[in-house]
Amino acid sequence: MKRILQFKNMKESYACFEKGEKVFEITKSNLQFDVKAFYQAFYSGDKDYDDIEVENCISKDKNGKHVYDCIVLLISKIKEKLVELSIEGSNEFSQENDSAEE
């Protein structure tokens, strides 16, 4: 199921919202990226991470666009890696089964 998050400009931060709830935030004063908070917002627990879309709800904000682009790129790279690992894992399983059958 597709997850749609909105990337918004707040007074002191940039934030991603899912179903109206803030799930991830980057403070404007330092623009530090909290990896643990990112993981918890997008990938922890039973969250569906196969199809995530982040809508940019900010216009004409250079820093906001940069932060948004970084988040989208990171999600894309993580998805590529997960697919790659999944394919490698299924190939290893297939090879193990082929060896066991011989």
BAMIKOL-634465 format. One line per field, with one value per residue: x, z, y of N, C-alpha, C, O, CB in turn; residue number from 0. Coordinates in Angstrom, 3 decimals. Glycine has a CB too. Layout:
# BAMIKOL-634465
n_east	c(X | ...);
n_up	c(Z | ...);
n_north	c(Y | ...);
ca_east	c(X | ...);
ca_up	c(Z | ...);
ca_north	c(Y | ...);
c_east	c(X | ...);
c_up	c(Z | ...);
c_north	c(Y | ...);
o_east	c(X | ...);
o_up	c(Z | ...);
o_north	c(Y | ...);
cb_east	c(X | ...);
cb_up	c(Z | ...);
cb_north	c(Y | ...);
resi	c(NUM | ...);
# end
This chain:
# BAMIKOL-634465
n_east	c(0.837 | 0.580 | 2.319 | 1.783 | 3.387 | 3.555 | 5.701 | 6.487 | 6.790 | 7.556 | 7.406 | 9.940 | 11.178 | 11.541 | 9.223 | 7.915 | 4.764 | 2.369 | -0.757 | -1.698 | -0.183 | 2.865 | 5.821 | 8.514 | 11.237 | 13.273 | 15.304 | 15.450 | 17.464 | 19.877 | 19.839 | 20.391 | 20.457 | 18.697 | 19.363 | 18.293 | 15.707 | 14.730 | 14.750 | 12.872 | 10.583 | 10.118 | 10.715 | 10.628 | 9.225 | 6.126 | 5.822 | 4.955 | 7.263 | 7.683 | 6.520 | 6.798 | 5.814 | 6.756 | 5.336 | 6.058 | 5.241 | 6.121 | 6.934 | 9.248 | 11.501 | 14.686 | 16.411 | 14.512 | 13.801 | 16.209 | 16.476 | 14.161 | 14.786 | 17.007 | 15.831 | 14.038 | 15.861 | 17.359 | 15.384 | 14.854 | 17.361 | 17.603 | 15.424 | 16.262 | 18.493 | 17.281 | 15.726 | 17.758 | 19.087 | 17.019 | 16.713 | 19.242 | 19.118 | 17.001 | 18.136 | 20.302 | 18.873 | 17.582 | 19.798 | 20.777 | 18.672 | 18.796 | 21.276 | 20.759 | 18.956 | 20.429);
n_up	c(0.000 | -0.838 | 0.807 | 1.656 | 2.348 | 3.594 | 3.030 | 4.888 | 5.657 | 8.704 | 11.513 | 12.892 | 11.792 | 9.297 | 8.283 | 8.030 | 7.435 | 8.151 | 7.470 | 8.786 | 11.093 | 12.589 | 11.672 | 11.210 | 11.618 | 10.889 | 12.275 | 11.527 | 12.424 | 12.642 | 10.748 | 11.093 | 10.506 | 11.878 | 12.077 | 13.428 | 14.110 | 11.533 | 10.570 | 12.361 | 11.614 | 8.962 | 8.530 | 10.770 | 12.940 | 11.845 | 9.523 | 6.184 | 3.698 | 1.035 | -0.938 | -0.842 | -0.944 | -1.024 | -0.736 | -1.818 | -0.110 | -0.003 | -1.306 | -3.154 | -1.327 | -0.697 | 1.112 | 2.143 | -0.172 | -0.700 | 1.589 | 1.267 | -1.226 | -0.418 | 1.425 | -0.251 | -2.070 | -0.338 | 0.544 | -1.902 | -2.492 | -0.349 | -0.876 | -3.323 | -2.405 | -0.603 | -2.384 | -3.928 | -1.960 | -1.349 | -3.758 | -3.957 | -1.657 | -2.312 | -4.491 | -3.280 | -1.601 | -3.549 | -4.802 | -2.664 | -2.348 | -4.836 | -4.593 | -2.471 | -3.596 | -5.366);
n_north	c(-1.171 | 2.192 | 4.749 | 8.031 | 10.967 | 14.289 | 16.964 | 19.680 | 23.201 | 24.422 | 26.698 | 26.671 | 24.516 | 21.892 | 19.494 | 16.145 | 14.833 | 12.353 | 11.268 | 13.540 | 13.606 | 14.558 | 13.025 | 13.122 | 15.385 | 18.202 | 20.540 | 23.967 | 25.679 | 24.265 | 22.248 | 19.536 | 16.078 | 13.533 | 10.336 | 8.103 | 9.012 | 9.351 | 6.696 | 5.552 | 6.977 | 6.233 | 3.471 | 1.700 | -0.852 | -2.154 | -0.720 | 0.031 | 0.091 | -0.194 | 1.409 | 4.556 | 7.868 | 11.211 | 14.239 | 17.485 | 20.233 | 22.768 | 25.900 | 27.855 | 27.922 | 27.704 | 26.265 | 24.487 | 23.056 | 21.805 | 20.137 | 18.561 | 17.316 | 15.798 | 14.011 | 12.604 | 11.480 | 9.859 | 8.026 | 6.801 | 5.606 | 3.833 | 2.167 | 1.027 | -0.408 | -2.197 | -3.690 | -4.794 | -6.337 | -8.071 | -9.455 | -10.647 | -12.225 | -13.965 | -15.251 | -16.560 | -18.282 | -19.792 | -20.974 | -22.486 | -24.296 | -25.591 | -26.865 | -28.565 | -30.301 | -31.758);
ca_east	c(0.000 | 1.365 | 2.310 | 1.987 | 3.771 | 3.662 | 6.858 | 5.968 | 7.597 | 7.031 | 8.056 | 11.343 | 11.672 | 10.889 | 8.675 | 7.128 | 3.519 | 1.639 | -2.136 | -1.839 | 0.699 | 4.278 | 6.584 | 9.947 | 11.455 | 14.639 | 15.307 | 16.046 | 18.637 | 21.116 | 19.615 | 20.987 | 19.634 | 18.705 | 19.189 | 17.396 | 14.347 | 14.355 | 14.427 | 11.622 | 9.482 | 9.869 | 10.998 | 10.553 | 7.985 | 5.465 | 5.534 | 5.159 | 8.268 | 7.845 | 6.057 | 6.676 | 5.850 | 6.818 | 4.860 | 6.662 | 4.214 | 6.840 | 7.319 | 10.211 | 12.330 | 15.897 | 16.813 | 13.468 | 13.924 | 17.403 | 16.139 | 13.206 | 15.519 | 17.831 | 14.945 | 13.547 | 16.999 | 17.674 | 14.337 | 15.072 | 18.562 | 17.275 | 14.553 | 17.121 | 19.324 | 16.406 | 15.383 | 18.981 | 19.284 | 15.947 | 17.040 | 20.388 | 18.639 | 16.203 | 19.069 | 21.022 | 17.923 | 17.377 | 21.012 | 20.817 | 17.696 | 19.322 | 22.346 | 20.162 | 18.231 | 21.375);
ca_up	c(0.000 | -0.957 | 1.916 | 1.184 | 3.399 | 3.146 | 3.532 | 5.130 | 6.296 | 9.994 | 11.969 | 13.235 | 11.253 | 8.163 | 8.858 | 7.222 | 8.088 | 7.594 | 7.966 | 9.682 | 12.260 | 12.304 | 11.900 | 11.090 | 11.675 | 10.830 | 12.786 | 10.595 | 12.991 | 12.424 | 9.627 | 11.366 | 10.133 | 12.916 | 11.377 | 14.211 | 13.935 | 10.146 | 10.527 | 13.078 | 10.868 | 7.658 | 8.365 | 11.975 | 13.223 | 10.721 | 8.507 | 4.800 | 3.105 | -0.374 | -1.826 | -0.084 | -1.738 | -0.209 | -1.489 | -1.392 | 0.112 | 0.195 | -2.552 | -3.097 | -0.129 | -1.144 | 2.107 | 2.188 | -1.374 | -0.508 | 2.588 | 0.609 | -2.206 | 0.327 | 1.974 | -1.364 | -2.572 | 0.657 | 0.458 | -3.164 | -2.359 | 0.589 | -1.598 | -4.265 | -1.641 | -0.087 | -3.521 | -4.243 | -0.920 | -1.491 | -4.925 | -3.567 | -0.689 | -2.985 | -5.308 | -2.369 | -1.192 | -4.720 | -4.982 | -1.577 | -2.667 | -5.964 | -4.069 | -1.611 | -4.419 | -6.165);
ca_north	c(0.000 | 3.413 | 5.703 | 9.391 | 11.898 | 15.669 | 17.689 | 21.027 | 24.225 | 24.851 | 27.937 | 26.464 | 23.256 | 21.252 | 18.271 | 15.226 | 14.451 | 11.213 | 11.303 | 14.688 | 13.488 | 14.802 | 11.805 | 13.390 | 16.824 | 18.714 | 21.902 | 24.934 | 26.354 | 23.514 | 21.326 | 18.234 | 14.942 | 12.505 | 9.058 | 7.253 | 9.537 | 9.046 | 5.264 | 5.321 | 7.581 | 5.625 | 2.050 | 0.869 | -1.588 | -2.818 | 0.291 | -0.367 | 0.963 | -0.537 | 2.472 | 5.794 | 9.090 | 12.416 | 15.398 | 18.742 | 21.250 | 24.023 | 26.566 | 28.958 | 27.889 | 27.030 | 25.260 | 23.467 | 22.222 | 20.973 | 19.119 | 17.667 | 16.506 | 14.834 | 12.979 | 11.789 | 10.709 | 8.836 | 7.002 | 6.094 | 4.770 | 2.750 | 1.246 | 0.294 | -1.349 | -3.247 | -4.547 | -5.522 | -7.354 | -9.041 | -10.288 | -11.468 | -13.213 | -14.986 | -16.025 | -17.446 | -19.314 | -20.641 | -21.759 | -23.466 | -25.332 | -26.354 | -27.703 | -29.584 | -31.247 | -32.563);
c_east	c(0.891 | 1.196 | 2.623 | 2.255 | 3.875 | 4.861 | 6.449 | 6.983 | 6.897 | 7.805 | 9.559 | 11.927 | 11.004 | 10.407 | 7.924 | 5.928 | 2.900 | 0.272 | -2.307 | -0.934 | 2.148 | 5.075 | 8.093 | 10.152 | 12.945 | 14.577 | 16.050 | 17.345 | 19.939 | 21.039 | 20.288 | 19.970 | 19.780 | 18.351 | 18.204 | 15.937 | 13.835 | 13.933 | 13.080 | 10.421 | 9.124 | 9.951 | 10.774 | 9.215 | 7.421 | 5.099 | 5.844 | 6.140 | 8.507 | 7.502 | 5.768 | 6.760 | 5.848 | 6.425 | 5.502 | 5.572 | 4.839 | 7.162 | 8.315 | 10.989 | 13.557 | 16.345 | 15.791 | 13.550 | 15.111 | 17.112 | 15.185 | 13.928 | 16.376 | 16.988 | 14.471 | 14.667 | 17.349 | 16.650 | 14.529 | 16.262 | 18.317 | 16.404 | 15.357 | 17.924 | 18.482 | 16.001 | 16.584 | 19.223 | 18.233 | 16.235 | 18.210 | 19.967 | 17.845 | 17.090 | 19.861 | 20.124 | 17.714 | 18.588 | 21.144 | 19.851 | 18.160 | 20.390 | 21.782 | 19.463 | 19.159 | 21.870);
c_up	c(0.000 | 0.280 | 1.351 | 2.385 | 2.793 | 3.835 | 3.648 | 5.846 | 7.582 | 10.424 | 12.195 | 12.660 | 9.923 | 8.691 | 7.817 | 8.056 | 7.366 | 8.271 | 9.031 | 10.898 | 11.849 | 12.660 | 11.838 | 10.982 | 11.615 | 11.230 | 11.817 | 11.125 | 12.735 | 11.257 | 9.829 | 11.123 | 11.190 | 12.277 | 12.113 | 14.052 | 12.524 | 10.021 | 11.200 | 12.303 | 9.622 | 7.632 | 9.588 | 12.082 | 11.985 | 9.610 | 7.115 | 4.157 | 1.630 | -1.294 | -1.003 | -1.053 | -0.779 | -1.094 | -0.930 | -1.307 | 0.343 | -1.170 | -2.250 | -1.775 | -0.471 | -0.173 | 2.180 | 1.009 | -1.232 | 0.479 | 1.973 | -0.373 | -1.528 | 0.876 | 0.873 | -1.928 | -1.613 | 0.622 | -0.792 | -3.068 | -1.416 | -0.105 | -2.582 | -3.535 | -1.095 | -1.198 | -3.890 | -3.236 | -1.008 | -2.646 | -4.598 | -2.606 | -1.354 | -3.884 | -4.447 | -1.917 | -2.325 | -4.942 | -3.894 | -1.856 | -3.818 | -5.489 | -3.236 | -2.425 | -5.191 | -5.456);
c_north	c(1.246 | 4.292 | 7.075 | 10.289 | 13.289 | 16.316 | 19.148 | 21.910 | 24.653 | 26.102 | 27.740 | 25.179 | 22.927 | 19.911 | 17.455 | 14.791 | 13.264 | 11.173 | 12.391 | 14.668 | 13.702 | 13.551 | 12.022 | 14.889 | 17.136 | 20.184 | 22.826 | 25.522 | 25.602 | 22.525 | 19.971 | 17.127 | 13.857 | 11.163 | 8.148 | 7.707 | 9.252 | 7.587 | 4.991 | 5.858 | 6.786 | 4.094 | 1.168 | 0.143 | -2.252 | -1.831 | -0.254 | 0.605 | 0.665 | 0.617 | 3.731 | 6.964 | 10.279 | 13.593 | 16.662 | 19.806 | 22.627 | 24.616 | 27.680 | 29.042 | 27.046 | 25.938 | 24.127 | 22.526 | 21.286 | 19.830 | 18.086 | 16.739 | 15.448 | 13.687 | 12.040 | 10.915 | 9.574 | 7.699 | 6.149 | 5.139 | 3.600 | 1.717 | 0.398 | -0.773 | -2.499 | -4.218 | -5.414 | -6.644 | -8.452 | -9.999 | -11.202 | -12.567 | -14.315 | -15.838 | -17.000 | -18.582 | -20.303 | -21.540 | -22.829 | -24.614 | -26.189 | -27.314 | -28.842 | -30.658 | -32.156 | -33.737);
o_east	c(1.851 | 0.080 | 3.617 | 1.453 | 4.238 | 5.018 | 6.107 | 7.889 | 5.785 | 8.756 | 10.363 | 13.046 | 10.053 | 11.109 | 7.374 | 6.062 | 2.908 | 0.170 | -2.975 | -0.919 | 2.616 | 5.022 | 8.863 | 9.363 | 13.768 | 13.880 | 17.142 | 18.242 | 20.996 | 22.071 | 20.707 | 18.798 | 20.871 | 17.189 | 17.373 | 15.042 | 12.657 | 12.892 | 12.245 | 9.349 | 7.950 | 9.313 | 10.734 | 8.235 | 8.151 | 4.171 | 6.861 | 5.874 | 9.435 | 8.138 | 4.649 | 7.669 | 5.045 | 7.101 | 5.494 | 5.039 | 4.173 | 7.608 | 8.227 | 11.110 | 13.477 | 16.627 | 16.156 | 13.386 | 15.033 | 17.470 | 15.379 | 13.714 | 16.463 | 17.389 | 14.498 | 14.447 | 17.606 | 17.028 | 14.385 | 16.179 | 18.783 | 16.619 | 15.156 | 18.022 | 18.917 | 15.940 | 16.447 | 19.530 | 18.526 | 16.027 | 18.183 | 20.410 | 17.995 | 16.834 | 20.068 | 20.564 | 17.673 | 18.438 | 21.574 | 20.183 | 17.948 | 20.422 | 22.283 | 19.384 | 18.739 | 22.667);
o_up	c(0.767 | 0.735 | 0.648 | 3.316 | 1.627 | 5.052 | 2.653 | 6.533 | 7.550 | 9.755 | 11.739 | 13.002 | 9.491 | 9.464 | 6.857 | 9.225 | 6.137 | 9.492 | 10.045 | 11.664 | 10.879 | 13.792 | 12.348 | 10.349 | 12.205 | 10.598 | 11.349 | 10.340 | 12.622 | 10.820 | 8.865 | 11.485 | 11.378 | 11.976 | 11.481 | 13.878 | 12.334 | 9.440 | 10.651 | 12.334 | 9.268 | 6.783 | 9.433 | 11.418 | 11.184 | 8.841 | 6.902 | 4.081 | 1.033 | -2.335 | -0.533 | -1.879 | 0.152 | -2.076 | 0.280 | -2.332 | 0.825 | -2.075 | -1.224 | -1.187 | -0.528 | -0.589 | 2.269 | 1.171 | -1.598 | 0.218 | 2.139 | -0.360 | -2.012 | 0.799 | 1.040 | -2.229 | -2.046 | 0.667 | -0.748 | -3.512 | -1.673 | 0.059 | -2.666 | -3.998 | -1.119 | -0.976 | -4.134 | -3.621 | -0.771 | -2.526 | -4.919 | -2.728 | -0.999 | -4.034 | -4.843 | -1.856 | -2.098 | -5.236 | -4.172 | -1.623 | -3.800 | -5.928 | -3.296 | -1.992 | -5.635 | -6.003);
o_north	c(1.326 | 4.544 | 7.254 | 10.360 | 13.447 | 16.231 | 19.787 | 21.438 | 25.179 | 26.506 | 28.553 | 24.797 | 23.579 | 19.260 | 17.994 | 14.431 | 13.185 | 11.058 | 12.185 | 15.631 | 13.106 | 13.071 | 11.208 | 15.591 | 16.436 | 20.978 | 22.502 | 25.833 | 26.223 | 22.014 | 19.330 | 17.232 | 13.318 | 10.892 | 7.497 | 6.879 | 8.951 | 7.279 | 4.272 | 5.252 | 6.680 | 3.471 | -0.052 | 0.478 | -2.836 | -2.079 | -0.914 | 1.805 | 1.212 | 0.783 | 3.943 | 7.037 | 10.344 | 13.900 | 16.888 | 20.230 | 23.543 | 23.911 | 28.355 | 30.116 | 25.819 | 24.814 | 22.955 | 21.316 | 20.114 | 18.682 | 16.882 | 15.527 | 14.319 | 12.526 | 10.821 | 9.742 | 8.450 | 6.528 | 4.927 | 3.993 | 2.490 | 0.516 | -0.814 | -1.910 | -3.650 | -5.427 | -6.612 | -7.772 | -9.624 | -11.207 | -12.390 | -13.709 | -15.484 | -17.033 | -18.147 | -19.730 | -21.512 | -22.726 | -23.948 | -25.776 | -27.402 | -28.463 | -29.965 | -31.808 | -33.224 | -34.499);
cb_east	c(-0.957 | 0.963 | 3.337 | 0.760 | 5.113 | 2.352 | 8.115 | 4.688 | 7.825 | 7.148 | 7.397 | 11.496 | 11.440 | 11.863 | 7.754 | 7.980 | 2.534 | 2.425 | -2.533 | -3.232 | 0.534 | 4.807 | 6.186 | 10.562 | 10.833 | 15.278 | 15.952 | 15.064 | 18.451 | 21.477 | 20.117 | 21.516 | 20.024 | 17.707 | 20.542 | 17.803 | 14.311 | 15.527 | 15.540 | 11.681 | 9.834 | 10.837 | 12.378 | 10.776 | 6.945 | 4.209 | 6.346 | 3.811 | 9.562 | 6.990 | 4.789 | 7.777 | 4.638 | 8.245 | 3.309 | 7.796 | 3.333 | 8.140 | 6.073 | 9.491 | 11.542 | 17.010 | 16.980 | 12.104 | 14.076 | 18.590 | 15.497 | 12.118 | 16.398 | 18.564 | 13.737 | 12.962 | 18.218 | 17.727 | 12.936 | 15.295 | 19.745 | 16.557 | 13.451 | 18.072 | 20.040 | 15.156 | 14.930 | 20.178 | 19.246 | 14.610 | 17.374 | 21.477 | 17.792 | 15.069 | 20.024 | 21.548 | 16.580 | 17.109 | 22.241 | 20.476 | 16.356 | 19.885 | 23.318 | 19.178 | 17.329 | 22.525);
cb_up	c(1.216 | -2.216 | 3.032 | 0.373 | 4.071 | 3.442 | 2.599 | 5.944 | 5.345 | 11.071 | 13.266 | 14.720 | 12.250 | 6.903 | 10.023 | 6.754 | 8.125 | 7.803 | 8.544 | 10.138 | 12.936 | 13.093 | 10.896 | 9.859 | 12.951 | 9.392 | 14.188 | 10.309 | 14.477 | 13.679 | 8.343 | 12.809 | 8.732 | 14.070 | 11.223 | 15.702 | 14.216 | 9.182 | 11.211 | 14.457 | 10.483 | 6.679 | 7.940 | 13.218 | 13.814 | 11.206 | 8.773 | 4.017 | 3.861 | -0.718 | -2.614 | 1.015 | -2.733 | 0.413 | -1.435 | -2.370 | 1.309 | 1.032 | -3.287 | -3.327 | 1.120 | -1.329 | 3.496 | 2.230 | -2.643 | 0.004 | 3.850 | -0.126 | -3.082 | 1.477 | 2.681 | -2.473 | -2.780 | 2.060 | 0.451 | -4.302 | -1.853 | 1.850 | -2.337 | -5.002 | -0.484 | 0.559 | -4.740 | -4.270 | 0.468 | -1.708 | -6.159 | -2.930 | 0.368 | -3.806 | -6.064 | -1.155 | -0.770 | -5.972 | -4.975 | -0.229 | -2.994 | -7.043 | -3.237 | -0.640 | -5.365 | -6.588);
cb_north	c(-0.009 | 4.185 | 5.303 | 9.894 | 11.475 | 16.460 | 17.510 | 20.955 | 25.440 | 23.705 | 28.434 | 26.453 | 22.127 | 21.094 | 18.600 | 13.993 | 15.634 | 9.855 | 9.927 | 14.777 | 12.110 | 16.041 | 10.766 | 12.657 | 17.416 | 18.527 | 21.953 | 26.054 | 26.539 | 22.770 | 21.949 | 18.170 | 14.409 | 12.858 | 8.346 | 7.273 | 11.054 | 9.348 | 4.438 | 5.965 | 8.997 | 6.173 | 1.899 | 1.723 | -0.660 | -3.541 | 1.577 | -0.404 | 0.838 | -1.724 | 2.022 | 5.897 | 9.161 | 12.620 | 15.500 | 19.181 | 20.863 | 23.806 | 27.133 | 30.255 | 27.303 | 28.039 | 25.913 | 24.112 | 23.096 | 21.837 | 19.774 | 18.485 | 17.398 | 15.536 | 13.620 | 12.685 | 11.624 | 9.456 | 7.653 | 7.095 | 5.607 | 3.302 | 2.019 | 1.261 | -0.622 | -2.631 | -3.695 | -4.566 | -6.712 | -8.330 | -9.408 | -10.603 | -12.544 | -14.340 | -15.094 | -16.669 | -18.689 | -19.784 | -20.843 | -22.797 | -24.716 | -25.420 | -26.871 | -28.949 | -30.522 | -31.763);
resi	c(0 | 1 | 2 | 3 | 4 | 5 | 6 | 7 | 8 | 9 | 10 | 11 | 12 | 13 | 14 | 15 | 16 | 17 | 18 | 19 | 20 | 21 | 22 | 23 | 24 | 25 | 26 | 27 | 28 | 29 | 30 | 31 | 32 | 33 | 34 | 35 | 36 | 37 | 38 | 39 | 40 | 41 | 42 | 43 | 44 | 45 | 46 | 47 | 48 | 49 | 50 | 51 | 52 | 53 | 54 | 55 | 56 | 57 | 58 | 59 | 60 | 61 | 62 | 63 | 64 | 65 | 66 | 67 | 68 | 69 | 70 | 71 | 72 | 73 | 74 | 75 | 76 | 77 | 78 | 79 | 80 | 81 | 82 | 83 | 84 | 85 | 86 | 87 | 88 | 89 | 90 | 91 | 92 | 93 | 94 | 95 | 96 | 97 | 98 | 99 | 100 | 101);
# end
